[in-house]
């Protein structure tokens, strides 16, 4: 996201456009880009999971969801 902001003209629409152009190398999800749906693409070997936080004066982890590999493979088609 910070790279997209730095590459943009500062407008919200250009930040979004630049985000879709980014290619992340060796990030938390591995090496990937963002597809037209806003999902990571090219991170097939990465661990897929989501953490839900509650924000007050600090971030508190509510839950972490990691689908089974078979579910991930089925969703990828």
Protein Blocks (a to p, Z undefined) as FASTA:
>chain_A
ZZmmmmmgoiaklmmmmmmmpccehianopadddfkopaehilmpccddddddddfbccd
fbdcdddfklmmmmnZZ
